[in-house]
Amino acid sequence: MGDLTVFVYTGLKVYSTRTEFFIVSDKSKNCLRIEKENVNLETVAKESAPYETADGVPTDIVALLGIIDLVAGPYLAVATESVLLGYVDGDKPIHQITKTDLIPFSKSLSHLTPIQISDNNKFLDMIKSMMSIPELYYSESYDITHTMQRLQGTGPQFLNAPLITRADLRFVWNHNLLHPFEANPDACKFIMPIMCGFVHISQCTINGTTFKYIIISRRSNKRTGARLYVRGGDTSGNVANYVETEQILETPSHLCSYVITRGSIPLLWNQYPNMAMKPKATLSTEDNGAHMVTLSTHMTDELEHYHRRVTVVNLINRTGSEGALEKNFNRYLQANEAALKKHGDVFYEFFDFHHECKNMQWQHLSKLIAKLDQERQSCGYFQANRGGRYDGVMEQQGVFRVNCIDCLDRTNVVKSLLCRETLQDQLRALRILGTGEKIIDFENFMDNFKDAWIGNADSISIQYAGTGALKTDFTRTGKRSRQGAFNDFLNSSRRWFRNNFLDGFRQDAHYLFHGVYKTQNYKITPYVSPFESNKPGLRTIVPPVFAIIGFAMTVVSSLMPSDDFPVVYVLFWTVFTVANLAYIFNNGSDFVDKPKLLKPKTD
């Protein structure tokens, strides 16, 4: 491997004195000094920095992730451990964060009231949950927020700029934590932008040729959150669960990549949890203008980012509440056609996935892929010769934007099929595959390919819905199985439980981590707790308690001798239990775990 260009220092030490932090790197003559009182930052020469006066031993960290303000004051967010996943573009490493920590500016919480301490601990739990997402990645020498094609099209000034100033901010997961550093260019080399999503890097061999197969999925930091609390788009063009996936093929002589996106239907709509297995998706009552702005802004952004050509592949149901979304998505696209034409071409393809593939008829997906083949080939893919500054051979000239209702399970299946077809074209173009050969004929490689896409499906699904993906048996075997359907039932049940009883906390964690919600500092009086005013009332406590008591008594009375507990007792407690459960499910939205920090809204 050749010499690496290091954009950000890793392997740092954090020294803490009574009034300052010093962030020290062995690779720099300077260190980063942070004043604890006012969070002033500056880089100073090591010899003039009094970090030897630090309290105790320094903290070893692999990367500095930023600063977050909570009730007690600021905290340093750091990554303390990571693993090397592999190398991209030759010798540029990508690491996965495995352990993080929050280092308080204040030594104790003695300056807080009991309520403030309680709130601060809840906020800490939220931030820790966001920083403990397993799929957080960084690279000190490769910009993983940009595609290879974007990096190819930039000049030396861009390539030599600090990562935080040149990164695609849509995919900098800790962007909110980096704000204190952005005004100080000298501090940029100490700050690590991280990406959330999925990375797979593996060595593969086909016909005696060894190459790297890589998947990088980048989750947007806009409109993030839990599945049923964040749907649709907003009037700024952001949509829920937006992910840019790049498939990379790297040989000793060439680099190839192919980009495909997913994202929620860009209209104002919601689907809040209400104890139902599948809550009804509802369009906002906003006037048509708000819907038009949401769709137009989002699609314009897509066209500008992806070479003025976007093919929307919509996989939701034609009937029910999903059908209403499909009709309105299509209608608003047609209404915006003339305006969008100024920015490029938008094509729309609808495929009722569940209807077409019902009764295990998943071979019908081949019809969709065949129908999209001409457009896929027209968009092409990126390919460049290796060696120094890349000699561009061809560029991708458009993108598929795939969605279903969640942009998870159906979406991942279709994305993997489109990427498989493009990968096959690339391998043939590089003469790794012979004429007429197909990658499905190479079992070892296909096992790797399937593992990569199943890993991608599970990671994005866990981050958004709280469970692994559905329909992964098709990705693995090319067909649907009854065992796979049963596994999907179990995962759907887990999703139902998490979405109804755990996702309020998860949504609050996203609001806090991404700066949508700002905590009140303890110095600001009077202090108002966001949790005290959101405590559950008797109306939401009593029915579940009664249902539990009723169920317990039903079990006890049914197991005891009839002389002690006549049948009428069993019937009474059964009716009592059912009545309470009926009340809970009929008023389901009152009993789910709601966000406490902000009320979810569609725009």
N, C-alpha and C positions, 0 to 999 in steps of 0.2 A: 504493500500500500504506500501511496505517496504522502507527502505532507498535507495535512488537513488545514483548511481555513476554519478557525474556531471563531464562531460568532458570539458565543456566550460561554462564560467560564462555568465549569462544573467542578465538583470536588472541593467545595468551599468550607470554610470554618466560620462560625458565628461566635464572636466574642461579645459579652454583655458586661458593661460597666453600670454604675448607678445612673448615669445620664445618657449613655450612648450605646448603640450597637456598632460593631465593626465587622464587615463581611470581607474576608481575606481569601485570596486565591494565590496559589503557588505560581501561577502563570502570569501574574501581573505585578508590576512594581508599585501599583496603587491599590488601595482598598476602598471599600464603600463605607462611609460614615453616615449613620442615621441618628439624629437627635431624638430622644424619646419624648421630650416635652412637646415639641411642635412638628415632629416628623420632617424636619429639614434633612435633605440628602445632599451629599457632596462626595466626590472622590478626592482622596488625599494620599500623599506619598506614605508608604508603609513606615519609613523611618520617623515620620513626624506624627504617627498615629499612636496614641497611648493605649493600645489594646492589651499591652502586658498587664495593665491594672484591672483586667476583667475579673469578675467574680467567678471563681471556680474554673473548671476546664471548659474549653470551647465546645460548641455543638458541631459535629461533622454533618454536613448536608451534601447531597448531590446536586441540588438546584434550588435557587431562590425563586419562589412563585409569586410573591407580592405581599401586599399589606391589606388587611381587612379591618374595618372599624366596627366594634361591638359596643355594648353598654359600658364595659369596664375600660374601654379605650382601644388602641390599635393592637393588632397581633401580626407578627411575621408568619406568613404561610411558606412552609419549606417542604421539599421532598428529601427524605433522609435515606431512602434506599430505592434502587431500581435494578432492572435486569436488561442486559443487551439482547434485543430481539434478532438483530442481524444488521446487514449493511445494504444501502441503496445507492445507486449511481456509483458503483465501484466500492469505495471505502468509507462512505459516510454513514455513521452509526445511527440507529433508532433505538431508543430505550423506552421501556415500560416502567412507569412508577409503581412501586410495590408498597411503599410506606411514606406517610406524610406526618407533619406535626404543625402545631400552632404555638408560637413562642410569644408570650405576652410582653408588652412594653412595661406594664405595671407588675411589680413583684408580688402583690397580694390583692385580695378583693376587700380589704378592710374599709375602703372608701365607699363601698356600696351598701345600700339598704338590703334587707332580706329579699324583697321582691326583685330588686335589681340583680342580686346574685342569682336568683332563680331564673330570671329572664336571660341573663348572660350565659348561664349554663345551657339553656335550651338553644340559644343561638350557636354556641360552640358545637353542640351536637349536630346541628344542621350543617354547619360548615365542614365539620369532620366527615359527615356522610357524603357530602359532595366531593371532598378530597380523597375519599376512600373508594371512589368508583374505580374498578380494576383497570378499565381501558383508558388510562391517561398516558400520553406519550410525549416525548421530546427528543430533539436532536440538537447538539451543539454546533453542527456544521452543515446541516441540510434543512432547508425550509419546508417542513412537512405540511404547512398550511397552503402551499401552492402546488398545482399540478406541474408535471415535467414540461408540458407545452408552455405554460405561463412563464416558467423559469427560462425556457429556451428563448422566449421573445423579449427578454429584458437586456439592458446594457450593463456595462461594468459598474456604473454608479449605483444601480439598484442592487446588483449582486454583492457589492462590498458594503452595503448599508447594514446597520444593526438589525437583527431579526425583528425586534418589536416595531421598528419603523417601516419595515418593508413587508411584514406579514399580511396575509389576507385576514383582516380583523374579524370576518365572519366566523372563522374557525379557530380563533385564539380563545380557548375555553376560560382562561384566567384573565381575560382582558380587563374586567372590572377591578381586579386586584393590582393591576399594573399602573393605574392612573397616577399614583404619587411619583412614579419614576419617569413618566413620559416627558416632563418638562426639563429633565436633566439628561442630555445626551451622553454625558460621561458615565452615567449609571447603567446604560443599556447593556453593557457586556456582562453585568452581574444578574440580569433578569432573564428568566427562561419562559418564553411563551410555551404553553402546553396545548395539546390537541386532545379532544375526546372523540371516541368513535371505535375504530378497530384497525389493527395492523396485522398482516400475515406476511411473513417472509420465509421462503423455502427454496431449497436447491432441488431441481428436477432434471430428469434426463429422458430424452426421446430420441430414438435412432442414433444413440451414441453422442448426442450433443447435450451438454449440460448448460442450464440457464437458471436464472432466478425467476420465480413466480411470486408476485407481490400484490397484495390488496391493501389500499389505504382508504378508509372511510372517515370522512371529516364531518362531525356534527356541528351545525350552526349554534352559536351562542345566543341567538335571537329567538324569542318566543319558545323558550325551553320549559320543560316541566313534565308532569305526570300525564299519562295518556288521556284520561277523560276530563282533565281540567284545562288542557291546552289543545285546542282544535283549530282548524282553519287558519286564516291569516289576519293581518291587521292592515290599516290604511298606509303603513310605511312599507308594505310589500313583504314583510316577514311572515313565514308560515311555520306551523308546528312540525316537529320532527323532520327538519330539512337536513339532508345528508348528501354530500358529494362523495361518490365512490370512484376511485381511480384504480384500474387494473394495470399493472406494470409487468412487462416482459423484458428481462435484461440479459443479453448475451455478451460475450467478450467484444463483439463488434458493433452491436446495436442496442438502442433503447427504444422500446415501444410502450405506449400507454393508451388507455381508452377510458373515457370519463362518462359517467352516467349519474343522474341525480334522482332524488325522491323528495317528496314534501307533501304536506296536507293540502287539500283542495283550497285554493286561494280565494275563498269567500268568507264572509263573517257568519260563522255557525258554531254551535256548541253541542255537547253531548254529556252533560254533567251526570255523575253517578247518582243513582236513585234506588239501589238495591236490585234493580232489574239485571238480568244476565247481559242484556244488550239494550242500553238506554236508547231512546229515540234521538236521532240526529236532527237538530232544529236550526233552520236558517234564522239569522238575526232579523228583527223587525225594522232594522235600519232601512232608509230609503234606498232605491236602486243605485243612487250616486255613490254611496259608501261601498257597496259591493263592487261597483265598476272601478272605483279607485283602488281597492284592494287587489283585484285581479290584474288590472292594467299595470300597477306599479310592480307587482311581483313578476309578471311575465316580461315586462320591459327589462327588469334586472336580469332575468334569465337570458334574454336575448343578448344583452350587452356583455354578460360574462361568458357566453358560450357561442360566440361567432355567428350571431344573428340568425340562428336556426334552432328551433326547439320543437320536438315531437312529443306531445303529451299522450301518454298511454294510461288510460283510466280503467281500473280493474274492479270498480265497485259494482254492487248489484243494480239491476235495472228497476227493481221494484222496491216498495217500502220507502223508508226515510232516506236510504242510500240513493234510491232512484230519483228522489227529488233533488238531491245534491248533484247527481249526474246531469239531469236536465238543465239545472241552473248553471252549472259549470260550462256546459256546451253553449247554452244561450248567451251567457255573458262573454264567452270567447268570440262568438259570432258578432255580437254587438260591438266588440272592441277590435274587430278584424282590421278596419281601415286605419285606426290609430296605431295598432301594433305593427302594421305593415311598414311604417316609417322606421322602425327599429330592426325589422327582419321578418322572417317567416315562421309562423306557428301552425303546426299541423295537429290534428286531434284524432285519436284512435280509441274507440271504446270497445271493451271486451268484458262481458259479464262473466267473470272468472268462475263464480260459484255455479251459475247456470250451465256454462259450457262444460265444466269439469265434474258435474254431479254424478253420483253413482260410480265413482272411481274412473271416470272417463278423462283422465289427465292427458291422454294422447292428443286431445284437442288443442293443447297449448302449442303444438307444432304448427297448427293453422295460423295462430297469431304470429309466431316467430317468422313463418314464411311470408305473411302479409307485410311484416315490418322490414323484411330483408332488403328491399330496394332502398328504403330510406336509410337503413343502417349503413349500407355500402356508400350511399351518397354522402353521408356525414364523415365516413372514413375514420381514421385513427392517427395518432401521432407516431412518427418514427424518425429517429435521428441516428446518424453514425456516431460511434464513440470516439474519444480521443480529443483531449483539450476542450476547447469551446466547440460545442456540438455543431455539426454541419447538418442543418435541417433538411430532411428528405421529404416529409409530408406532414400535414397538420390535420387534426380533427376539425371538421367544419360545422359541427352542430352537436346537439345532445338529445338523448331521450330523457324525458322527465316522467318517471313512473310513479303512480300512486294507487292505493286502494283506500279504505276508510281509515286504517291506522298507519299506512305506509310501512308495514312490517312484513307480514307473512306472504301474502300474494305478491306483494311488490318485490320481495327478495327473490322469489322463485323466478319471476320474469326477468329481473335484472341479471341473475346468474345465467339464464339461457342466452340473453343477448350478448353478455360478456364472453360466454363460451364460443359463440359463433365468430365473434371478432377475434378472439385469441386464435382460433383455428385459421382464420385468414392471415394473421400475422405470422404464425408458424409456417404456413405455406409460402408466404412472401419471402421469408428468411431461409427457405429450403430446409427447414428442420423436419417438416412433414413433406412427404412426397405427393405427387399428383394422385388424387383420389383417396389419400389416407385421411382418417378422421381421428381426432383426439380421443374419442370414446373407445377407440380400438386399443388404447394404451392404458391398461388397468392401473398400473402404479401411479401414473400421473393423474388419472381421473380420481383416484382415492384422495390425492393431495388437493385437487381442485374442489372436490365436494367438501372435504374437511374445512377448507378455507371459507367457502360460502356458507356452510352451516355455522361456523364460528362467527362470521359477519352477521348472520341472521340472529343468532342468540344474543350477541353483544348489543346490537341496536335495540332489540326487543326488550332486553333486561333494563336498559337505560331509560326507555320510554314507558313500557308497560309493566315492568317489574318482574317478568318471567321470561323464560326462553321462548324462542320462536315456535310457531306452528308450521306444519306442512314440510318439516325438514326431511321427512322420509322420502319425499319426491326428489329433493335435491341430492340425497344420498344414493337412491336406487333408480331414479328415473320413473318411478311409478308409485302410486298410492297404496298403502297397506292398511289392513284393519288394526294392526298394532300401532301404526302411526296415527290413525284416527283416534284410538284410545288414549295415546299419549297427548294428543291435541286436546282431548276432553279434560285430562288432568291439568294441563297448562291453562286452559280456559277457566277452569274452576279456581286455580291459584290467582289468575288475573282478576277474577271477580272479587275474591277476598281482598287482595291488595288494593285494587282500585276503589273499593268501598270503605275499607277500614284503616288503610295505612297511607294513602296518597295525599291527604291534606298536609301531613308533615313533609312529604317529599316535595310538594309544590312550594311550600314555604321555604324549603332549603334552596330551591332554584331561585325564588324571588330574592333571597338574601345574598346568595353567592354571586349572582349576576347583577346586583345593584338595582334591581327593580324596586326593592324595599330597602330603605336606609334605617338603621337602628338609631334610637335616640340616645345620645351620650349622657352619662350620669350627671354631667355638669349642668345640663339644661333642666330647669325646673318650671313647673312641676313635672315630675317624671310620670309618664302615662304608659302603663304596661299593655302591650297588644294582646296579651293572653288573658288578663284578668277580665276583660270585657267580653271574652269569647268562651267562657266556661259553660259547659252543658247545663241546661235547666232540668227540672224534674220531669218535664214532658218527654225528654229524650233519655232519661235515666230509668224511670220506673218501668216502662213496658219491657225493655230487655231483661231487667231483674226479675220481673214477674214471669216472663217466658222461661227463664232458667229455673226458677222455683217450680213453676208448673210442670216442666219437663221432668225435673228430678222427682217430684211427687208422683207423676204418672208412672215412671219406672218403678219407684218403690211400691206403689199400690198394686201394680200389676204382678209384682214378684211375691208379694205377701199372700198368706192364706186368705181365702175369700171371707172367712169368719171375721178376720180383723179388718180387712179392707174390702167391703162389698163392691160389686161391679159398678155401682153408681158412683163410688169414689173415683174409680179409674176413668169413667166417662166424664165426671166433673173436671178432673185435672187435665184430661185430654182437651176438652172444650176450652178450658181456661188457657191452656198453652196455645192452642190454635188461634184463639181470639187475639191474644197478644201478638203472635207472629203476624196475623193478618193486618193488625193495626200498624205494625212496624213496616211491613212491605207496602201497604197502601200509602204510607207517608214516608217512603224510603229516603227521600232527599233530606229529611230531618235527622236521620240516624247515621249518615255516612260521615267519614272523617273529612271535615272541610278545612281549607287553609285558614289560618288565623291572622296572617299578616296583611293580606290584601284579598279583596273579593275578586274571584275570577271574572273576567269579562271578555267579550268577543273582539273588542277593538282596542 
